[in-house]
Every structure is written in structure tokens, then in C-alpha cells.
């Protein structure tokens, strides 16, 4: 997880060293060597993913030069990476904040009391109806947590209510429902204690106006006002991630190429389902460098053709 860019890029190496210093522990060792069970703890996983994502971004720019996107955005935790990339938030502040965010989210609900599940093959309206039915039947919290694509929506809430919503969704035509191996039910009202405790820390951050508009999880609209960021991040803890709307909105603004920077390829796969014709690439290791170069070159050619016309 990030070892190749750590070894090949001085800029990436500095990011990992900054994370170790900011957190007072060797996050880099956990990323490179594990143990996996510790790395999977939410309070470790969140800063590990953020650190690796920013290290990859700086390594990429070290190899290809500065990248100037029209917009930046991320999925849940990834919004913090987007804020760092936009210049709104210093990396050291971001990694300390997500470390705290992970711990508070883990503590908000006792282990085993909450659950999350992906519902595949039906519309958002069907999923919302299934959640409403389950809330009525169980008297417990369940709601959409991640609108990942038009036919993939993750729900979160009390374990019994999530199970009831999945059963109802299957009756309403869902192709399948998949329980997720998570440590807490993120992005639902059960996370309100975490949001309340995180809010004062967010207000203390030194935040600047983003140099690049940030497509927010909560509103699925671009934000360029630094003053709005603490409240948007507080709301993000309990509100659903509107990722499908974020991508569709960028498409409306003329975006037709997407570059995912960070460990894994999950978002690139989701984008393929949201906007099938969109050009996309991901950078999760140095092996991906050529595909990123091709995407950026095709983008430059497209802009040059538009300018000529």
C-alpha cells in the first residue's frame, strides 16, 4: 500500500514521513507491513488511505508535472484527499482529523449493533422505499448511505433494520443484497454522536478557499468557499454520499475524463456504471503511469481541438 511510490519518489516519501510525525506513530510501517487486522481498524484505515492517496498524487506530479483538473472530489473519506489536493487543507491537519474521525465513528455505535449492505439492481426510489418499510417494521434506523451508481446503493443502520430492508428490497426486485464487512454503520443518523464531537475540531482547522472547486459528498455541487467546508464535513458524517450525482453533475459541466488517485480501482468501476462513455484511468501504483499519461494526453488533444473549432 504505497510502498512503490515511497521508494521511488521523494515527494511521496515525505508524505509518509509527515503522517508518521503528525500521528506520533509509524503509519508507514503499518501500510507496508501490516498487520492487516490493525490496518483495518477504522481509526488507522482512514489516515492510511488518505496518506497513500496524497503520496500517489505527489508522486504522479513528480513524474508527469502539475495536474490541473477542472474539479476534484472524493468518496466519503476521499473528500479529505480532494480538499488537500485543492489546496484548501494542509495534509498534516487532514491526517490528524481523519484519524480522529475514524475513532469517533468507531465509538459511536457498539460493535455488532450496526450494519451496512449493498443493494444491487434496483433504483434509488426502490431502496428508499425498502428502508422506509424496514424503519416502520423495526422502529430502528436504516437509510441509504452511499448512492454509488444508479443500480448500486449501500444502506446503513441498526443491524435488524438493515436486514429487514434487504429482505424487502429483494421482494421489490433487487438482484442481490450484499452484507458489508464494516466496523460501524457509516453515513446514517447513528453517527450523530461522532459528528457532534468532530465539529469543534473541524472549526479549529485552518482552511483556505479551494484553488480547484471541490464536488461535495453532501450536496453533489462544486464548492469553492473555505468557510463552508467545516459544516459540509460535519454533515458528511451522517449524510449519504451522493457519488453518482457528483459524477453526473461534473458531466453536466463538461467533464468527460476522470482520474482516480488512491489505492484500488473501486471508483473507476463505479464511474463506468454511471457514465459509460467517460474516459477514465486510475493511479494506484507506478505500474499505472502509462494509462494516466494516455488519459492526460487525450484530454489535451480534446482541448486543442475545441480551441481550434
C-alpha positions as CSV (number, residue, x, y, z in Angstrom):
1,X,0.0,0.0,0.0
2,X,2.1,2.9,-1.3
3,X,5.5,1.2,-0.9
4,X,6.5,1.5,-4.5
5,X,6.0,5.3,-4.6
6,X,7.6,5.6,-1.2
7,X,10.7,4.0,-2.6
8,X,10.7,5.8,-6.0
9,X,9.5,9.3,-5.1
10,X,11.0,11.8,-2.7
11,X,7.7,13.7,-2.6
12,X,5.7,10.6,-1.7
13,X,8.3,9.6,0.9
14,X,7.9,13.0,2.6
15,X,4.1,12.5,2.8
16,X,4.5,9.2,4.7
17,X,7.1,10.8,7.0
18,X,4.8,13.8,7.6
19,X,2.0,11.4,8.5
20,X,4.2,9.5,10.9
21,X,5.2,12.7,12.6
22,X,1.6,14.1,12.7
23,X,0.2,11.0,14.3
24,X,3.1,10.1,16.6
25,X,3.3,6.6,15.2
26,X,4.7,4.7,12.3
27,X,1.7,4.7,9.9
28,X,4.1,3.9,7.1
29,X,5.2,0.7,8.7
30,X,1.5,-0.4,9.1
31,X,0.8,0.5,5.4
32,X,3.8,-1.5,4.1
33,X,4.0,-4.4,6.6
34,X,0.7,-4.6,8.5
35,X,-0.6,-6.5,10.4
36,X,-3.7,-6.4,8.3
37,X,-6.1,-6.6,11.3
38,X,-4.7,-3.4,12.8
39,X,-4.6,-1.7,9.4
40,X,-8.4,-2.5,9.0
41,X,-9.3,-0.6,12.2
42,X,-11.2,2.5,11.1
43,X,-9.0,4.9,13.0
44,X,-5.9,3.5,11.2
45,X,-7.5,2.7,7.9
46,X,-8.8,6.3,7.3
47,X,-5.4,8.1,7.7
48,X,-3.7,5.2,5.9
49,X,-5.8,5.6,2.8
50,X,-5.5,9.4,2.9
51,X,-1.8,9.2,3.2
52,X,-1.4,6.8,0.4
53,X,-3.7,8.8,-1.8
54,X,-1.7,12.1,-1.3
55,X,1.6,10.3,-1.7
56,X,0.4,8.8,-5.0
57,X,-0.8,12.2,-6.2
58,X,2.6,13.9,-5.4
59,X,4.5,11.0,-7.0
60,X,2.3,11.3,-10.1
61,X,3.0,15.1,-10.3
62,X,6.7,14.4,-9.8
63,X,6.6,12.1,-12.8
64,X,4.3,14.0,-15.1
65,X,4.2,17.6,-13.9
66,X,1.4,19.5,-12.3
67,X,-2.1,18.2,-13.0
68,X,-4.8,20.9,-13.4
69,X,-8.3,19.3,-13.0
70,X,-11.5,21.2,-13.6
71,X,-12.9,19.7,-10.3
72,X,-11.8,17.4,-7.6
73,X,-13.9,15.1,-5.4
74,X,-13.8,12.0,-3.3
75,X,-16.0,9.3,-1.8
76,X,-16.5,9.7,1.9
77,X,-13.0,9.8,3.4
78,X,-11.8,10.7,-0.1
79,X,-13.3,14.1,0.2
80,X,-10.4,14.9,2.6
81,X,-7.9,13.8,-0.1
82,X,-9.8,16.1,-2.5
83,X,-9.5,19.0,-0.1
84,X,-5.8,18.5,0.3
85,X,-5.4,18.3,-3.5
86,X,-7.4,21.5,-3.9
87,X,-5.1,23.4,-1.5
88,X,-7.9,24.0,1.0
89,X,-6.5,21.8,3.7
90,X,-2.9,21.1,4.8
91,X,-2.0,17.4,4.7
92,X,-0.9,17.2,8.4
93,X,-4.2,18.7,9.6
94,X,-6.1,16.4,7.3
95,X,-4.4,13.2,8.5
96,X,-4.9,14.1,12.2
97,X,-8.5,14.9,11.5
98,X,-9.3,11.6,9.8
99,X,-7.5,9.7,12.5
100,X,-9.9,11.3,15.0
101,X,-12.9,10.9,12.6
102,X,-12.2,7.2,12.3
103,X,-12.0,6.8,16.1
104,X,-15.2,8.8,16.8
105,X,-17.2,6.9,14.1
106,X,-16.0,3.6,15.5
107,X,-17.1,4.6,19.0
108,X,-20.5,6.0,18.0
109,X,-22.1,2.5,17.8
110,X,-21.3,-0.6,19.7
111,X,-19.7,-3.3,17.6
112,X,-22.4,-5.6,16.2
113,X,-25.3,-3.2,16.7
114,X,-24.9,-1.6,13.3
115,X,-24.6,-2.9,9.8
116,X,-24.2,-1.9,6.1
117,X,-25.3,-3.7,3.0
118,X,-25.1,-3.1,-0.8
119,X,-28.4,-3.4,-2.7
120,X,-27.9,-4.2,-6.4
121,X,-30.1,-3.9,-9.4
122,X,-32.9,-1.5,-8.3
123,X,-33.4,2.2,-8.4
124,X,-32.8,4.7,-5.5
125,X,-36.5,5.0,-5.1
126,X,-36.9,1.3,-4.5
127,X,-34.1,1.3,-2.0
128,X,-35.5,4.3,-0.2
129,X,-38.9,2.6,-0.1
130,X,-37.4,-0.6,1.4
131,X,-35.6,1.4,4.1
132,X,-38.9,3.2,5.0
133,X,-40.6,-0.2,5.3
134,X,-37.9,-1.5,7.5
135,X,-37.9,1.5,9.8
136,X,-41.7,1.1,10.2
137,X,-41.3,-2.7,10.9
138,X,-38.4,-2.5,13.3
139,X,-38.6,1.0,14.8
140,X,-34.9,1.3,14.1
141,X,-32.6,3.4,11.9
142,X,-31.8,2.4,8.3
143,X,-31.3,4.7,5.3
144,X,-29.2,5.0,2.1
145,X,-25.6,5.7,3.0
146,X,-23.8,5.7,-0.4
147,X,-25.5,6.4,-3.8
148,X,-22.7,4.7,-5.7
149,X,-24.4,4.2,-9.1
150,X,-27.9,4.2,-10.5
151,X,-28.2,0.5,-9.5
152,X,-25.8,0.1,-6.6
153,X,-26.8,1.7,-3.3
154,X,-25.4,1.0,0.1
155,X,-27.6,1.2,3.2
156,X,-26.7,1.6,6.8
157,X,-28.3,1.5,10.2
158,X,-29.2,-0.8,13.0
159,X,-28.4,-4.5,12.2
160,X,-32.0,-5.8,12.3
161,X,-33.3,-2.8,10.3
162,X,-30.6,-3.3,7.6
163,X,-31.6,-7.0,7.3
164,X,-35.3,-6.1,7.0
165,X,-34.6,-3.5,4.3
166,X,-32.5,-6.1,2.4
167,X,-35.4,-8.6,2.5
168,X,-37.9,-6.0,1.3
169,X,-35.5,-4.8,-1.4
170,X,-35.2,-8.4,-2.8
171,X,-39.0,-8.7,-2.7
172,X,-39.2,-5.5,-4.7
173,X,-36.8,-6.8,-7.4
174,X,-33.2,-6.3,-6.2
175,X,-30.9,-8.7,-7.9
176,X,-28.9,-9.3,-4.8
177,X,-28.1,-7.7,-1.4
178,X,-24.5,-8.0,0.0
179,X,-23.7,-7.5,3.7
180,X,-20.6,-5.4,4.0
181,X,-17.7,-6.2,6.4
182,X,-17.6,-2.9,8.1
183,X,-16.9,-1.9,11.7
184,X,-19.7,0.6,12.0
185,X,-22.8,1.9,10.1
186,X,-21.4,4.9,8.4
187,X,-23.3,7.9,6.9
188,X,-26.5,7.5,8.8
189,X,-28.1,9.2,11.8
190,X,-26.5,6.7,14.2
191,X,-23.2,8.6,13.5
192,X,-24.6,11.8,15.1
193,X,-22.5,11.4,18.3
194,X,-19.4,11.3,16.1
195,X,-20.5,14.3,14.1
196,X,-21.1,16.4,17.2
197,X,-17.6,15.5,18.7
198,X,-15.9,16.1,15.4
199,X,-17.5,19.5,14.8
200,X,-15.3,21.6,17.2
201,X,-12.1,20.0,15.7
202,X,-13.3,20.9,12.2
203,X,-13.9,24.5,13.2
204,X,-10.3,24.8,14.6
205,X,-8.8,23.8,11.2
206,X,-7.0,26.4,9.1
207,X,-8.9,26.1,5.9
208,X,-8.4,28.1,2.7
209,X,-10.7,28.6,-0.3
210,X,-10.0,25.7,-2.7
211,X,-8.0,26.5,-5.7
212,X,-10.0,23.9,-7.6
213,X,-13.7,23.5,-6.9
214,X,-14.5,20.5,-4.7
215,X,-17.5,18.5,-5.6
216,X,-19.0,17.8,-2.2
217,X,-20.5,14.5,-1.0
218,X,-23.4,16.1,0.8
219,X,-24.6,18.4,-2.0
220,X,-23.1,16.9,-5.1
221,X,-22.3,20.5,-6.1
222,X,-19.0,22.3,-6.5
223,X,-17.8,24.3,-3.5
224,X,-15.1,27.0,-3.7
225,X,-15.7,28.6,-0.3
226,X,-13.4,27.6,2.5
227,X,-15.7,28.9,5.2
228,X,-18.3,26.3,4.2
229,X,-16.0,23.3,4.5
230,X,-16.3,22.5,8.3
231,X,-20.0,22.3,8.2
232,X,-20.0,20.2,5.0
233,X,-17.6,17.8,6.6
234,X,-19.7,17.6,9.8
235,X,-22.8,16.9,7.8
236,X,-20.9,14.3,5.7
237,X,-20.6,12.0,8.8
238,X,-24.3,11.4,8.9
239,X,-25.5,12.2,5.4
240,X,-25.4,9.8,2.4
241,X,-22.5,10.1,-0.1
242,X,-24.1,11.2,-3.4
243,X,-21.3,9.9,-5.6
244,X,-23.5,9.0,-8.6
245,X,-24.9,12.6,-8.5
246,X,-21.4,14.0,-8.2
247,X,-20.2,12.3,-11.4
248,X,-23.4,13.1,-13.3
249,X,-23.1,16.8,-12.2
250,X,-19.5,17.0,-13.4
251,X,-20.6,15.5,-16.7
252,X,-23.2,18.3,-17.0
253,X,-20.3,20.8,-16.5
254,X,-18.5,19.2,-19.5
255,X,-16.2,16.8,-17.7
256,X,-15.6,13.7,-19.8
257,X,-12.4,12.3,-18.3
258,X,-11.9,11.1,-14.7
259,X,-8.6,10.2,-12.9
260,X,-8.8,8.2,-9.7
261,X,-5.8,8.6,-7.5
262,X,-5.5,6.3,-4.5
263,X,-5.3,2.6,-3.5
264,X,-7.6,0.4,-5.5
265,X,-9.9,0.9,-8.5
266,X,-13.3,1.0,-6.9
267,X,-14.3,4.5,-8.0
268,X,-13.2,3.9,-11.6
269,X,-15.5,0.9,-11.7
270,X,-18.4,3.0,-10.4
271,X,-17.8,5.8,-12.9
272,X,-18.0,3.2,-15.7
273,X,-21.5,2.4,-14.5
274,X,-22.6,6.0,-14.1
275,X,-21.1,7.5,-17.3
276,X,-20.3,4.6,-19.7
277,X,-18.6,6.9,-22.3
278,X,-16.4,8.7,-19.8
279,X,-12.7,8.3,-20.3
280,X,-11.1,7.2,-17.1
281,X,-7.8,6.0,-15.5
282,X,-6.6,5.3,-12.1
283,X,-3.3,5.7,-10.4
284,X,-2.7,3.2,-7.5
285,X,0.9,2.3,-8.3
286,X,3.7,3.2,-10.6
287,X,2.5,0.5,-13.0
288,X,-0.5,2.7,-13.8
289,X,1.7,5.6,-15.0
290,X,1.3,5.0,-18.7
291,X,-2.5,4.7,-18.6
292,X,-2.6,8.1,-16.7
293,X,-0.3,9.6,-19.3
294,X,-2.6,8.5,-22.1
295,X,-5.7,9.9,-20.4
296,X,-4.0,13.3,-19.9
297,X,-2.7,13.4,-23.4
298,X,-6.2,12.6,-24.8
299,X,-7.6,15.4,-22.7
300,X,-5.0,17.9,-24.0
301,X,-5.8,16.8,-27.6
302,X,-9.5,17.2,-26.9
303,X,-9.0,20.7,-25.6
304,X,-6.8,21.7,-28.5
305,X,-9.4,20.5,-31.0
306,X,-12.1,22.6,-29.2
307,X,-9.8,25.6,-29.3
308,X,-9.3,25.2,-33.0
309,X,-13.0,25.0,-33.6
